[in-house]
Amino acid sequence: MQLGLEGKVAIVAASSKGLGRATAMALADDGALVTINGRDPDALERTAIEIRGRTDGDVIAVAGDMSNPADIERLIAETIRQRGGLDILVCNAGGPPAGTFADFPDDQPWLDAINLNLMSTLRLSRLAIPHLRERGGGSITNIVSISVKQPIPHLVLSNTARTAVIGLAKSLALELAPENIRVNNVCPGITRTDRVTGLAERRAKANGTTIEQELAADAATIPMRRIGEPEEFGKVCAFIASPAASFVTGQTITVDGGALKSTF
C-alpha cells in the first residue's frame, strides 16, 4: 500500500527514542520529510543520522522538552522556517512517574503530569493547526497509552492525564473535520521501550524478581504471548497519520497484541 507520504512535512515530538523514534522512522521510510525532537541532543543526533542513512532523506533535529512551551514553539517554528509548511503532527511525550493515588499529594505531581501529557498536546496542536489549514488539511496523531481504555495499576498520573488527551482529540476531530484536518489517537500496549523496561525494573525490586521475569509476566497477559516491538507500533502510527487513512478521524486505536479486554 502506498501511504501518500512522499514529500509530506511531518513533526514527531519526543522522537529521539522509543515509540516516537519508531514512528519517525516509519514516516521517513515512506518518504516524509521528518522533524524529530528530544531532550537529549546526543540521542537525537544518533536518530537523525540513522534516518538519513536509511532513507537518504533530509531530517531536521530540534532538541527540546515537550513540557516547556518555549521548546514547543521552537519545534514548530523551525520546521516551518526550513520546510515552508506542515502536513502531519505526531504529538508524543514521556510518561509521568509511576505510583498509586496515595503516593502523590495534591497539586504539583498532578499539574506536572497534565502539563507533560495534556498541555504539550494542546500547545503543539494549537500551533500546528494554522499551518495545516494553509495546506488544505492534514493530520494530528496523538501517541497515548492503552491506559486510556483500561487503566494500568500503579500509573495513576498517566491514566488520568492521558485520558484527558482523548477528550481533547475527540473535540478537535469534530471541530476540524470540515477543514480536512484529522485528529486520532494511537495507544500502545506493552511495547519494548525504555519506559516499559524501567517499570519492569521497579516491579522486580519490589517483588524480588528479575527484569526478565517481570517482562515475561507482562508477555503472558497478552493474547499473542509476546511484548510488542516499537517498529510494529510505528508502522500503525504512520498509517493513521498518512493520507492513506483519509477517512479516519476522532478514533482511538490500540496496538496491543489483543491485550485490551473491552469491546469498544
C-alpha positions as CSV (number, residue, x, y, z in Angstrom):
1,M,0.0,0.0,0.0
2,Q,1.2,3.5,-0.9
3,L,0.7,5.8,2.1
4,G,1.0,9.0,0.1
5,L,3.7,10.4,2.4
6,E,6.3,11.3,-0.3
7,G,7.3,14.9,0.4
8,K,4.9,15.4,3.2
9,V,6.2,17.5,6.1
10,A,5.9,15.8,9.5
11,I,6.8,16.7,13.0
12,V,7.2,13.9,15.6
13,A,7.6,15.1,19.1
14,A,9.7,13.2,21.6
15,S,11.2,11.0,18.9
16,S,14.8,10.5,19.8
17,K,13.9,7.0,21.1
18,G,11.1,4.6,21.8
19,L,7.7,4.9,20.1
20,G,8.3,8.4,18.8
21,R,11.5,7.3,17.2
22,A,9.9,4.3,15.6
23,T,7.1,6.5,14.2
24,A,9.5,9.0,12.8
25,M,11.4,6.1,11.1
26,A,8.2,4.7,9.6
27,L,7.2,8.1,8.2
28,A,10.6,8.7,6.8
29,D,10.8,5.2,5.3
30,D,7.7,6.2,3.2
31,G,9.1,9.5,2.0
32,A,8.0,12.0,4.6
33,L,10.3,14.9,5.5
34,V,10.5,14.5,9.2
35,T,11.4,16.8,12.1
36,I,12.5,14.9,15.2
37,N,12.7,16.1,18.7
38,G,14.1,15.0,22.1
39,R,15.6,16.3,25.3
40,D,19.0,14.5,24.8
41,P,20.9,16.2,21.9
42,D,23.2,13.2,21.5
43,A,20.4,10.6,21.3
44,L,18.6,13.0,18.9
45,E,21.5,13.3,16.6
46,R,22.0,9.5,16.6
47,T,18.4,9.0,15.5
48,A,18.8,11.7,12.8
49,I,21.9,10.0,11.4
50,E,20.1,6.7,11.3
51,I,17.1,8.1,9.5
52,R,19.4,9.8,7.0
53,G,21.3,6.6,6.4
54,R,18.2,4.5,5.9
55,T,16.3,6.9,3.7
56,D,18.9,9.2,2.1
57,G,16.5,12.0,3.1
58,D,16.8,15.2,5.0
59,V,15.9,15.3,8.7
60,I,15.5,18.3,11.0
61,A,16.5,17.7,14.6
62,V,15.3,20.1,17.2
63,A,16.3,19.5,20.8
64,G,13.7,20.4,23.4
65,D,11.4,19.4,26.3
66,M,7.7,19.0,25.5
67,S,6.8,20.2,29.0
68,N,8.4,23.6,28.1
69,P,6.1,25.9,25.9
70,A,9.1,27.7,24.5
71,D,10.6,24.5,23.2
72,I,7.3,23.6,21.6
73,E,7.1,26.9,19.9
74,R,10.7,26.5,18.6
75,L,10.0,23.0,17.3
76,I,7.1,24.2,15.2
77,A,8.8,27.4,14.1
78,E,12.0,25.8,13.0
79,T,10.1,23.2,10.9
80,I,8.1,26.0,9.2
81,R,11.2,28.1,8.6
82,Q,13.0,25.2,6.9
83,R,10.1,23.4,5.2
84,G,7.7,26.2,4.5
85,G,4.6,24.3,5.8
86,L,3.3,21.3,7.7
87,D,1.2,18.3,6.8
88,I,1.5,15.9,9.8
89,L,1.9,16.4,13.5
90,V,2.5,13.5,15.9
91,C,2.1,14.5,19.5
92,N,4.1,12.5,22.0
93,A,5.8,13.0,25.4
94,G,7.3,10.8,28.1
95,G,5.2,9.4,30.9
96,P,4.8,10.8,34.4
97,P,6.2,8.9,37.4
98,A,4.7,5.6,38.4
99,G,2.7,5.3,41.6
100,T,-0.7,5.0,43.2
101,F,-3.2,7.7,44.2
102,A,-1.8,7.7,47.8
103,D,1.7,8.3,46.6
104,F,1.0,11.7,45.1
105,P,-0.1,14.8,47.1
106,D,-2.5,17.3,45.6
107,D,-1.4,19.9,43.1
108,Q,2.2,19.6,41.8
109,P,2.6,16.0,40.7
110,W,-0.8,16.1,39.0
111,L,-0.1,19.5,37.4
112,D,3.2,18.3,36.2
113,A,1.6,15.2,34.6
114,I,-1.1,17.3,33.0
115,N,1.5,19.8,31.7
116,L,3.6,16.9,30.2
117,N,0.9,15.0,28.5
118,L,-2.2,17.1,28.0
119,M,-0.8,20.6,27.7
120,S,2.0,19.5,25.4
121,T,-0.6,18.0,23.0
122,L,-2.8,21.1,23.3
123,R,0.1,23.5,22.7
124,L,1.5,21.5,19.7
125,S,-1.9,21.3,18.2
126,R,-2.7,25.0,18.6
127,L,0.5,26.0,16.9
128,A,0.2,23.4,14.1
129,I,-3.4,23.9,13.1
130,P,-2.9,27.2,11.3
131,H,-0.2,25.6,9.1
132,L,-2.4,22.5,8.4
133,R,-5.1,24.8,7.3
134,E,-2.8,26.6,4.9
135,R,-2.1,23.2,3.3
136,G,-5.8,22.5,2.9
137,G,-5.8,19.7,5.5
138,G,-3.5,17.3,7.3
139,S,-3.4,15.2,10.4
140,I,-2.7,15.3,14.1
141,T,-2.0,11.9,15.7
142,N,-1.5,11.6,19.5
143,I,0.6,8.8,20.9
144,V,-1.1,7.9,24.2
145,S,-1.5,4.6,26.0
146,I,-3.8,1.6,26.3
147,S,-4.4,3.0,29.8
148,V,-7.0,5.5,28.3
149,K,-9.3,2.4,27.8
150,Q,-8.0,0.1,30.5
151,P,-6.2,1.8,33.4
152,I,-2.9,0.3,34.3
153,P,-2.2,-0.3,38.0
154,H,0.4,2.0,39.7
155,L,0.2,4.5,36.8
156,V,-2.5,6.8,38.2
157,L,-0.9,10.0,36.9
158,S,-0.6,8.6,33.4
159,N,-4.1,7.1,33.5
160,T,-5.5,10.5,34.4
161,A,-3.5,12.9,32.2
162,R,-3.5,10.7,29.0
163,T,-7.3,10.1,29.2
164,A,-7.8,13.9,29.1
165,V,-5.9,13.9,25.7
166,I,-8.7,11.7,24.3
167,G,-11.3,14.2,25.2
168,L,-9.3,17.0,23.6
169,A,-8.7,14.9,20.5
170,K,-12.3,14.0,20.0
171,S,-13.3,17.6,20.4
172,L,-10.7,18.8,17.9
173,A,-11.7,16.0,15.4
174,L,-15.3,17.2,15.4
175,E,-14.3,20.9,15.0
176,L,-11.6,20.4,12.3
177,A,-13.2,17.6,10.2
178,P,-14.9,20.2,7.8
179,E,-11.4,21.6,7.1
180,N,-10.0,18.1,6.2
181,I,-7.8,18.0,9.4
182,R,-8.0,14.6,11.0
183,V,-7.2,14.0,14.7
184,N,-6.7,10.5,16.1
185,N,-5.0,8.7,19.0
186,V,-2.9,5.6,18.8
187,C,-2.5,3.6,22.0
188,P,0.4,1.2,22.5
189,G,0.1,-1.7,24.8
190,I,3.1,-3.3,26.4
191,T,5.9,-2.5,24.0
192,R,9.7,-2.9,24.4
193,T,10.7,0.6,25.3
194,D,12.9,2.1,28.0
195,R,9.8,3.1,30.0
196,V,8.4,-0.5,29.9
197,T,11.8,-1.8,30.9
198,G,12.0,0.8,33.7
199,L,8.6,-0.2,35.1
200,A,9.7,-3.8,35.0
201,E,12.8,-2.9,36.9
202,R,10.7,-1.1,39.5
203,R,8.5,-4.2,40.0
204,A,11.5,-6.5,40.1
205,K,13.0,-4.6,43.0
206,A,9.6,-4.7,44.8
207,N,9.0,-8.4,44.1
208,G,12.5,-9.8,44.5
209,T,12.5,-10.9,40.9
210,T,14.4,-10.1,37.7
211,I,13.6,-7.7,34.9
212,E,13.4,-10.6,32.5
213,Q,10.9,-12.4,34.8
214,E,8.7,-9.3,35.0
215,L,8.8,-8.8,31.2
216,A,7.9,-12.5,30.8
217,A,4.9,-12.0,33.1
218,D,3.9,-9.0,31.0
219,A,4.0,-11.1,27.9
220,A,1.9,-13.8,29.5
221,T,-1.0,-11.3,29.8
222,I,-1.0,-10.6,26.1
223,P,-3.0,-13.0,23.8
224,M,-0.2,-13.0,21.3
225,R,2.1,-14.1,24.2
226,R,4.8,-11.6,23.4
227,I,5.7,-7.9,24.0
228,G,5.3,-5.6,21.1
229,E,8.2,-4.1,19.2
230,P,8.4,-0.3,18.7
231,E,8.6,-0.8,14.9
232,E,5.2,-2.5,14.9
233,F,3.7,0.4,16.6
234,G,5.5,3.0,14.4
235,K,4.0,1.5,11.2
236,V,0.5,1.7,12.5
237,C,1.0,5.3,13.7
238,A,2.5,6.3,10.3
239,F,-0.5,4.8,8.6
240,I,-3.0,6.7,10.8
241,A,-1.1,9.9,10.2
242,S,-0.9,9.4,6.5
243,P,-3.2,10.3,3.6
244,A,-3.9,6.6,3.2
245,A,-6.2,7.0,6.3
246,S,-8.0,9.9,4.8
247,F,-11.5,9.0,6.2
248,V,-10.3,8.1,9.7
249,T,-10.8,10.8,12.4
250,G,-11.8,11.0,16.0
251,Q,-10.6,7.4,16.6
252,T,-8.6,5.8,19.4
253,I,-6.8,2.8,18.0
254,T,-4.9,0.2,20.1
255,V,-1.7,-1.6,19.1
256,D,-1.5,-4.2,21.9
257,G,-1.5,-7.8,20.6
258,G,-5.1,-8.2,21.8
259,A,-4.5,-7.2,25.4
260,L,-7.4,-4.8,25.7
261,K,-10.4,-6.7,27.0
262,S,-13.2,-4.2,26.2
263,T,-15.4,-4.5,23.2
264,F,-15.1,-0.8,22.2
